[in-house]
Amino acid sequence: MESPKHSLDIALHEIQNCDPSVEQLGSPSTSGSSNWRRTFPTEDSDVPITAVALPPVDSGFHAYAYLASAFTFELLVWSLPFSYGVFLNYYTTVLFKHGDSQLHLLPLVGTLSSGIIYIASLLVLPLVLRYPAHKRNVSIVGLLVCMVGLVGAGFATRPIHLVLTQGIIYSIGATLLFFPILTCLPEWFSVKRGLANGILFSGTGLGGVIVPFLVEDLLNRHGHRKAFIIIACMFAGLACPSFLFAKPRLPPTQARASNDLDLSFMKNQAFWLFIIANIIQAFANFLPGIYLPSFANDLKLSTTSGTLALSLMNAFSVPGLILIGGMSDRFDLRLSIFMSTIGSALAILVVWGFATRLAPLLVFACLYGFFSGGFSVLWPKFIGVISKDDPHLYSTLMSLFISSRGLGNVLSGPLSTALLEHSPMYDVAKFGYGLKGYGPLILFSGCGMLFSTIAATYPYFAHKTIEINITFGTTTRETVE
């Protein structure tokens, strides 16, 4: 399963690299402080304005304090959505153990809590880049909204209350909190930006390993109301001090983009192929992580067994990202596509589908986490097929890949509920396929991964176009104080 925000991290890292409004002067890796020049267009000529005595780039207390703060926000924002399998198991076995007419809404909570963050990136990211002076204010508002969502979830008495609080309100707040802080990274790191991104993104892996056990312990010890209040307090307790250093390095400016946007990429058949493959993969990708703890519980394994499986899935996604991404740089892109999609499909259909004990379930968690996490790391390669070297188009396409992934994520929730409730394989098939209706869910996830291999047919479509009536423009950019 995709580790918290791995796809977003990769996407935002690429988008950040495309900001042409800042030019660095000198060598940031050797000088004690770096000079920066921002160019502001006038009627006659560009007038360079140089800001001096700024904190150093790539080194120094302020740069690494920012990195530590961003790491903390990364961990906070994404760990809870990707630990939802633990929440779901608690809701179905404890909180609503006597049944509820709205039980079918519970899987939707998990897909909304991460899916809205993906989808909302299409709106929030351009806004914070356009009005950078308001980044901190937006993040503070986001933190407050997160607190409302978490505390509100503690007082939920029906599944619909969890959909509104933990699913929608929390994810809106997380979006506002997360993106403004992440967009500051390229100001603090230049030569060491790759290392900085790696350190920042590892917050997801650490959170995905630790937070499921923390959530399980709090729910079992204190019940969901006190657990959510404690989680909200811990969230705020870590976030508030981090705001002290999660700030831009450069004086704020306001960038204004024209309303004209080059949409000619929509005529490229390869664009639609990649988008469709991305949505299909997203439909299948999130389901194992949501249901793995519940599946372990239905096997009569301990609650900790399901939590351990979820943690291993998150942990193994990190080396999968590194290996599959590295392969895409060195070998044919189709090899990486096949490795991610077919490897994930085999893990689901062959290992998960036949799992009846803890050992094969843990093997599945490791294999699936490793292979499935690598698909979104291929987005830059997909975009390279479509847009080549246009940085403005690159940013637009990356936002579309992020949001389309969120669409598949959100819709997979109600679909998975329908698959479980109307299973023709209940008590008919053997092994995991016949366990309480999980058979159709396992088949859907595995087949979805297989179908997403259509992305590997891109060479056939890369130079073909379709006729779409679109008014095309050119993207321009100006920067004003």
C-alpha positions as CSV (number, residue, x, y, z in Angstrom):
1,M,0.0,0.0,0.0
2,E,1.2,3.5,-0.7
3,S,2.9,4.9,2.3
4,P,1.4,8.2,3.6
5,K,1.6,10.7,0.9
6,H,4.5,9.0,-1.0
7,S,2.7,10.0,-4.2
8,L,2.2,13.5,-3.0
9,D,5.8,13.9,-1.8
10,I,7.1,12.8,-5.1
11,A,4.7,15.1,-6.9
12,L,5.4,18.2,-4.8
13,H,9.1,17.6,-4.9
14,E,8.9,17.8,-8.7
15,I,6.6,20.8,-8.7
16,Q,8.9,22.7,-6.3
17,N,11.8,22.2,-8.6
18,C,10.0,24.0,-11.4
19,D,9.6,27.4,-9.7
20,P,11.5,29.9,-11.9
21,S,10.9,33.0,-9.7
22,V,14.1,32.5,-7.6
23,E,17.6,32.5,-8.8
24,Q,20.4,31.6,-6.4
25,L,23.7,33.5,-6.5
26,G,26.9,32.1,-5.2
27,S,27.6,28.7,-3.7
28,P,25.1,27.9,-0.9
29,S,27.1,24.9,0.2
30,T,30.2,26.9,1.0
31,S,29.1,30.4,2.0
32,G,27.9,31.3,5.4
33,S,24.9,33.1,4.0
34,S,23.5,33.1,0.4
35,N,22.3,36.0,-1.7
36,W,19.2,35.6,-3.7
37,R,17.9,37.6,-6.6
38,R,14.2,37.9,-7.5
39,T,13.3,39.6,-10.8
40,F,10.3,41.8,-11.0
41,P,9.1,42.7,-14.5
42,T,8.5,46.4,-15.3
43,E,7.4,48.1,-18.5
44,D,11.0,48.7,-19.7
45,S,13.2,46.0,-18.2
46,D,13.7,43.5,-15.5
47,V,15.0,45.1,-12.3
48,P,17.1,42.8,-10.1
49,I,16.6,43.2,-6.4
50,T,19.2,41.3,-4.2
51,A,18.3,40.3,-0.7
52,V,21.4,39.7,1.5
53,A,22.1,38.3,5.0
54,L,19.5,35.5,4.7
55,P,20.0,32.3,6.6
56,P,22.3,29.9,4.7
57,V,21.0,27.3,2.2
58,D,21.7,23.6,2.7
59,S,23.3,24.1,6.1
60,G,22.9,25.8,9.4
61,F,20.5,25.7,12.3
62,H,17.6,27.3,10.5
63,A,17.6,25.0,7.5
64,Y,17.7,21.8,9.6
65,A,15.2,23.2,12.1
66,Y,12.8,23.8,9.2
67,L,13.5,20.2,8.0
68,A,12.8,18.8,11.5
69,S,9.5,20.7,11.6
70,A,8.4,19.7,8.2
71,F,9.3,16.0,9.1
72,T,7.0,16.4,12.1
73,F,4.1,17.7,10.1
74,E,4.6,15.0,7.5
75,L,4.3,12.4,10.2
76,L,1.3,14.0,11.9
77,V,-0.8,14.6,8.8
78,W,-0.4,11.2,7.0
79,S,-0.1,8.7,9.9
80,L,-3.7,8.8,11.0
81,P,-5.3,8.2,7.5
82,F,-2.9,5.3,6.8
83,S,-3.6,3.8,10.2
84,Y,-7.4,3.7,9.6
85,G,-7.4,-0.1,9.4
86,V,-6.9,-0.1,13.2
87,F,-9.8,2.3,13.7
88,L,-12.1,0.3,11.4
89,N,-11.4,-2.9,13.3
90,Y,-12.2,-1.1,16.6
91,Y,-15.4,0.4,15.2
92,T,-16.8,-2.9,13.9
93,T,-15.8,-5.0,16.9
94,V,-16.3,-2.6,19.8
95,L,-17.9,0.7,19.1
96,F,-20.7,-0.6,16.9
97,K,-20.5,-4.3,17.8
98,H,-24.3,-4.4,18.3
99,G,-24.8,-3.2,14.7
100,D,-25.9,0.0,13.1
101,S,-27.8,0.8,9.9
102,Q,-24.9,3.0,8.8
103,L,-22.1,0.4,9.1
104,H,-21.6,0.5,5.4
105,L,-20.3,4.1,5.8
106,L,-17.3,3.1,7.9
107,P,-14.9,2.2,5.1
108,L,-15.7,5.6,3.5
109,V,-14.1,7.3,6.5
110,G,-10.7,5.9,5.7
111,T,-10.8,6.6,2.0
112,L,-12.1,10.2,2.6
113,S,-9.4,11.0,5.2
114,S,-6.6,10.4,2.7
115,G,-8.5,10.9,-0.6
116,I,-9.7,14.4,0.1
117,I,-6.1,15.4,0.7
118,Y,-5.1,14.1,-2.7
119,I,-8.0,15.8,-4.5
120,A,-7.8,19.1,-2.6
121,S,-4.2,19.4,-3.6
122,L,-5.4,20.5,-7.0
123,L,-7.0,23.6,-5.4
124,V,-4.8,24.3,-2.4
125,L,-1.3,24.0,-3.9
126,P,-1.8,26.7,-6.6
127,L,-3.3,29.0,-4.1
128,V,-0.5,28.9,-1.6
129,L,2.1,29.3,-4.4
130,R,0.1,32.3,-5.7
131,Y,-0.2,34.0,-2.3
132,P,2.9,32.9,-0.3
133,A,2.5,35.7,2.2
134,H,-0.4,33.8,3.8
135,K,1.2,30.3,4.0
136,R,1.6,30.4,7.8
137,N,-1.9,31.7,8.4
138,V,-3.4,28.9,6.2
139,S,-1.4,26.3,8.1
140,I,-2.6,27.6,11.5
141,V,-6.2,27.5,10.3
142,G,-5.6,24.0,9.0
143,L,-4.3,22.9,12.5
144,L,-7.4,24.3,14.1
145,V,-9.7,22.5,11.7
146,C,-7.8,19.2,12.3
147,M,-8.4,19.6,16.0
148,V,-12.1,20.1,15.4
149,G,-12.2,17.0,13.3
150,L,-10.3,14.8,15.8
151,V,-12.2,16.0,18.9
152,G,-15.5,15.8,17.1
153,A,-14.7,12.2,16.1
154,G,-14.4,11.4,19.8
155,F,-18.0,12.3,20.4
156,A,-19.3,10.4,17.4
157,T,-22.2,8.0,18.1
158,R,-23.1,7.0,14.6
159,P,-20.9,6.2,11.5
160,I,-22.1,9.3,9.7
161,H,-20.6,11.4,12.5
162,L,-17.2,9.8,11.8
163,V,-17.6,10.4,8.1
164,L,-18.1,14.1,8.8
165,T,-15.4,14.5,11.4
166,Q,-12.6,12.0,11.0
167,G,-13.3,11.7,7.2
168,I,-14.1,15.2,5.9
169,I,-13.2,17.8,8.5
170,Y,-9.9,16.3,9.5
171,S,-8.7,15.9,5.9
172,I,-9.7,19.4,4.9
173,G,-7.7,20.7,7.9
174,A,-4.7,18.4,7.0
175,T,-4.7,19.7,3.5
176,L,-4.5,23.4,4.7
177,L,-1.9,22.5,7.3
178,F,0.4,20.3,5.1
179,F,0.8,22.0,1.7
180,P,2.0,25.5,2.7
181,I,4.8,24.1,4.9
182,L,6.0,21.6,2.3
183,T,6.3,24.3,-0.4
184,C,9.0,26.1,1.6
185,L,11.5,23.2,1.2
186,P,13.1,24.4,-2.0
187,E,14.0,27.8,-0.4
188,W,16.0,26.0,2.3
189,F,17.7,23.3,0.3
190,S,19.3,23.4,-3.1
191,V,22.3,21.2,-3.5
192,K,21.1,18.9,-0.7
193,R,17.4,19.0,-1.8
194,G,17.3,15.3,-2.6
195,L,18.6,14.4,0.8
196,A,16.2,16.8,2.5
197,N,13.3,15.4,0.6
198,G,14.3,11.9,1.6
199,I,14.5,12.8,5.3
200,L,11.2,14.7,5.2
201,F,9.4,11.9,3.4
202,S,10.7,9.3,5.9
203,G,8.3,10.8,8.4
204,T,5.6,8.8,6.6
205,G,7.4,5.5,7.0
206,L,8.1,6.2,10.7
207,G,4.5,7.2,11.4
208,G,3.2,4.2,9.5
209,V,5.1,1.9,11.7
210,I,4.6,3.5,15.1
211,V,1.1,5.2,15.0
212,P,-1.0,2.0,14.3
213,F,0.3,0.5,17.6
214,L,-0.2,3.8,19.4
215,V,-3.8,4.1,18.1
216,E,-4.6,0.5,19.0
217,D,-3.3,0.9,22.6
218,L,-5.2,4.2,23.1
219,L,-8.5,2.7,21.8
220,N,-8.2,-0.4,23.9
221,R,-7.2,1.4,27.1
222,H,-9.4,4.5,27.0
223,G,-12.2,4.0,24.5
224,H,-12.7,6.1,21.4
225,R,-13.7,9.3,23.1
226,K,-10.7,9.7,25.3
227,A,-8.4,8.2,22.6
228,F,-9.4,10.9,20.1
229,I,-8.9,13.7,22.7
230,I,-5.5,12.4,23.6
231,I,-4.6,12.1,19.9
232,A,-5.7,15.7,19.3
233,C,-3.7,16.9,22.3
234,M,-0.6,15.0,21.0
235,F,-1.2,16.4,17.5
236,A,-1.3,19.9,18.7
237,G,1.5,19.4,21.2
238,L,3.9,18.4,18.4
239,A,2.5,20.8,15.8
240,C,2.6,24.1,17.8
241,P,6.3,24.1,18.6
242,S,7.1,23.0,15.0
243,F,5.5,26.2,13.7
244,L,8.4,28.2,15.2
245,F,10.7,26.9,12.5
246,A,8.3,25.8,9.7
247,K,8.6,29.1,7.8
248,P,9.9,30.4,4.5
249,R,13.5,31.4,4.1
250,L,12.8,34.2,1.6
251,P,10.6,37.3,2.0
252,P,7.1,36.7,0.8
253,T,6.1,37.7,-2.7
254,Q,2.9,37.2,-4.6
255,A,3.1,35.3,-7.9
256,R,0.3,35.8,-10.3
257,A,-0.3,33.5,-13.2
258,S,-2.3,34.2,-16.3
259,N,-5.7,32.7,-16.9
260,D,-4.4,31.1,-20.1
261,L,-3.3,27.5,-19.8
262,D,-1.9,25.3,-22.5
263,L,-4.2,22.3,-22.5
264,S,-2.9,20.7,-25.7
265,F,-1.6,17.7,-23.7
266,M,-5.3,16.6,-23.5
267,K,-5.0,15.6,-27.2
268,N,-2.3,13.2,-26.4
269,Q,-3.7,9.7,-26.1
270,A,-0.9,8.7,-23.7
271,F,-2.2,11.3,-21.2
272,W,-5.6,9.6,-21.0
273,L,-4.0,6.1,-20.9
274,F,-1.9,7.1,-17.9
275,I,-4.8,8.8,-16.1
276,I,-7.1,5.8,-16.6
277,A,-4.3,3.4,-15.4
278,N,-3.7,5.7,-12.4
279,I,-7.4,5.7,-11.3
280,I,-7.7,1.9,-11.7
281,Q,-4.6,1.4,-9.6
282,A,-5.9,3.8,-7.0
283,F,-9.2,1.9,-6.8
284,A,-7.3,-1.3,-5.9
285,N,-4.3,0.1,-4.0
286,F,-6.0,1.4,-0.8
287,L,-8.3,-1.6,0.0
288,P,-5.8,-4.0,1.5
289,G,-4.5,-1.4,4.0
290,I,-8.1,-0.6,5.1
291,Y,-9.2,-4.2,5.6
292,L,-6.1,-6.0,6.7
293,P,-6.6,-5.6,10.5
294,S,-10.3,-6.6,10.1
295,F,-9.2,-9.6,8.0
296,A,-6.8,-10.7,10.7
297,N,-9.5,-10.3,13.4
298,D,-11.9,-12.5,11.3
299,L,-9.1,-15.1,11.1
300,K,-9.4,-15.1,15.0
301,L,-5.9,-13.7,15.2
302,S,-5.0,-11.2,17.9
303,T,-5.7,-7.5,17.4
304,T,-2.0,-6.8,17.5
305,S,-1.4,-9.2,14.6
306,G,-3.5,-7.0,12.3
307,T,-1.7,-3.9,13.5
308,L,1.7,-5.6,12.9
309,A,0.7,-6.5,9.3
310,L,-0.4,-2.9,8.6
311,S,2.9,-1.5,10.0
312,L,4.9,-3.9,7.9
313,M,3.0,-2.9,4.8
314,N,3.8,0.8,5.5
315,A,7.4,0.0,6.3
316,F,8.1,-2.1,3.2
317,S,6.7,0.6,0.9
318,V,9.8,2.7,1.5
319,P,12.4,0.3,-0.1
320,G,9.9,-0.4,-2.8
321,L,9.7,3.2,-3.8
322,I,13.5,3.5,-3.9
323,L,14.1,0.4,-6.0
324,I,11.2,0.8,-8.5
325,G,12.0,4.5,-8.9
326,G,15.7,3.7,-9.4
327,M,14.9,1.1,-12.0
328,S,12.8,3.6,-14.0
329,D,15.9,5.8,-14.3
330,R,18.2,2.9,-15.5
331,F,15.9,0.6,-17.5
332,D,12.9,0.7,-19.8
333,L,9.9,2.3,-18.0
334,R,7.7,-0.7,-18.8
335,L,9.8,-2.9,-16.6
336,S,9.1,-0.8,-13.6
337,I,5.3,-0.7,-14.5
338,F,5.2,-4.4,-14.7
339,M,7.2,-4.9,-11.5
340,S,4.8,-2.7,-9.5
341,T,1.5,-3.8,-10.9
342,I,2.0,-7.5,-11.5
343,G,4.0,-7.9,-8.2
344,S,1.1,-6.3,-6.3
345,A,-1.5,-8.4,-8.2
346,L,0.3,-11.7,-7.4
347,A,0.7,-10.7,-3.8
348,I,-3.0,-10.2,-3.5
349,L,-4.3,-13.1,-5.5
350,V,-1.8,-15.7,-4.6
351,V,-0.7,-14.8,-1.0
352,W,-3.6,-12.9,0.5
353,G,-6.3,-15.0,-1.1
354,F,-4.9,-18.2,0.4
355,A,-3.9,-16.8,3.8
356,T,-5.4,-18.5,6.8
357,R,-2.7,-18.0,9.3
358,L,-0.5,-15.1,10.6
359,A,2.7,-16.1,8.7
360,P,1.3,-15.8,5.2
361,L,-0.6,-12.7,6.1
362,L,2.6,-11.0,7.2
363,V,4.3,-12.2,4.0
364,F,1.5,-10.6,2.0
365,A,1.9,-7.3,3.9
366,C,5.6,-7.1,3.2
367,L,5.2,-8.0,-0.5
368,Y,2.3,-5.8,-1.2
369,G,3.8,-2.8,0.6
370,F,7.0,-3.3,-1.4
371,F,5.4,-3.5,-4.9
372,S,2.3,-1.3,-4.7
373,G,4.2,1.7,-3.2
374,G,6.2,2.1,-6.4
375,F,3.5,3.0,-8.8
376,S,3.2,6.7,-8.0
377,V,7.0,7.1,-8.1
378,L,6.6,6.6,-11.9
379,W,4.5,9.7,-12.3
380,P,7.5,11.9,-13.4
381,K,8.3,9.3,-16.0
382,F,4.7,9.3,-17.3
383,I,4.7,13.1,-17.5
384,G,8.0,13.0,-19.3
385,V,6.3,11.0,-22.1
386,I,3.6,13.6,-22.4
387,S,5.2,17.0,-21.7
388,K,9.0,16.6,-22.1
389,D,10.7,19.7,-20.6
390,D,7.8,22.2,-20.1
391,P,8.0,23.1,-16.3
392,H,4.6,24.8,-16.3
393,L,2.9,21.9,-18.0
394,Y,4.8,19.5,-15.7
395,S,3.2,21.1,-12.6
396,T,-0.3,21.0,-14.2
397,L,0.0,17.3,-15.1
398,M,1.4,16.4,-11.6
399,S,-1.6,18.0,-10.0
400,L,-3.9,16.0,-12.2
401,F,-2.2,12.7,-11.4
402,I,-2.5,13.5,-7.6
403,S,-6.2,14.4,-7.8
404,S,-7.1,11.5,-10.1
405,R,-5.5,9.2,-7.5
406,G,-7.6,10.8,-4.8
407,L,-10.7,10.1,-7.0
408,G,-10.0,6.4,-7.1
409,N,-9.2,6.4,-3.4
410,V,-12.5,8.0,-2.3
411,L,-14.7,5.9,-4.6
412,S,-13.1,2.6,-3.5
413,G,-14.7,3.0,-0.1
414,P,-18.3,2.5,-1.0
415,L,-17.4,0.1,-3.7
416,S,-15.6,-2.2,-1.2
417,T,-18.6,-2.1,1.1
418,A,-20.8,-3.3,-1.7
419,L,-18.4,-6.1,-2.5
420,L,-18.3,-7.3,1.1
421,E,-22.1,-7.2,1.6
422,H,-23.0,-9.0,-1.6
423,S,-20.4,-11.7,-1.8
424,P,-21.3,-14.9,-3.6
425,M,-18.2,-16.6,-2.2
426,Y,-19.1,-16.4,1.5
427,D,-18.6,-19.9,3.0
428,V,-18.3,-21.3,-0.5
429,A,-14.7,-20.7,-1.5
430,K,-11.8,-21.8,0.7
431,F,-9.0,-20.0,2.4
432,G,-9.0,-16.2,2.5
433,Y,-11.3,-16.1,-0.5
434,G,-14.2,-17.6,1.5
435,L,-13.7,-15.7,4.7
436,K,-16.8,-13.6,5.5
437,G,-17.2,-12.3,2.0
438,Y,-13.6,-11.1,1.4
439,G,-13.3,-13.1,-1.8
440,P,-14.8,-10.4,-4.2
441,L,-12.7,-7.7,-2.4
442,I,-9.5,-9.7,-2.9
443,L,-10.4,-10.5,-6.6
444,F,-11.3,-6.9,-7.3
445,S,-8.0,-5.6,-5.8
446,G,-5.9,-8.1,-7.6
447,C,-7.6,-7.7,-11.0
448,G,-7.4,-3.9,-10.6
449,M,-3.7,-4.1,-10.2
450,L,-3.5,-6.4,-13.3
451,F,-5.7,-4.0,-15.4
452,S,-3.4,-1.0,-14.4
453,T,-0.7,-2.7,-16.4
454,I,-2.3,-1.0,-19.4
455,A,0.1,1.9,-18.6
456,A,2.8,-0.2,-20.2
457,T,1.2,0.1,-23.6
458,Y,2.1,3.8,-23.7
459,P,4.6,3.6,-26.6
460,Y,1.7,2.7,-28.9
461,F,-0.2,5.9,-27.9
462,A,2.6,8.3,-27.2
463,H,2.5,10.0,-30.6
464,K,-1.2,9.7,-31.3
465,T,-3.7,12.4,-30.8
466,I,-7.4,12.7,-30.4
467,E,-9.6,15.6,-31.5
468,I,-10.9,17.7,-28.6
469,N,-12.4,21.2,-29.0
470,I,-10.3,23.2,-26.5
471,T,-9.3,26.8,-26.7
472,F,-5.6,26.8,-26.1
473,G,-3.5,29.5,-24.6
474,T,0.0,30.0,-23.4
475,T,1.1,30.1,-19.8
476,T,2.8,33.2,-18.7
477,R,4.1,34.3,-15.3
478,E,4.8,37.5,-13.6
479,T,6.0,38.3,-10.1
480,V,5.0,41.4,-8.2
481,E,6.0,42.5,-4.7
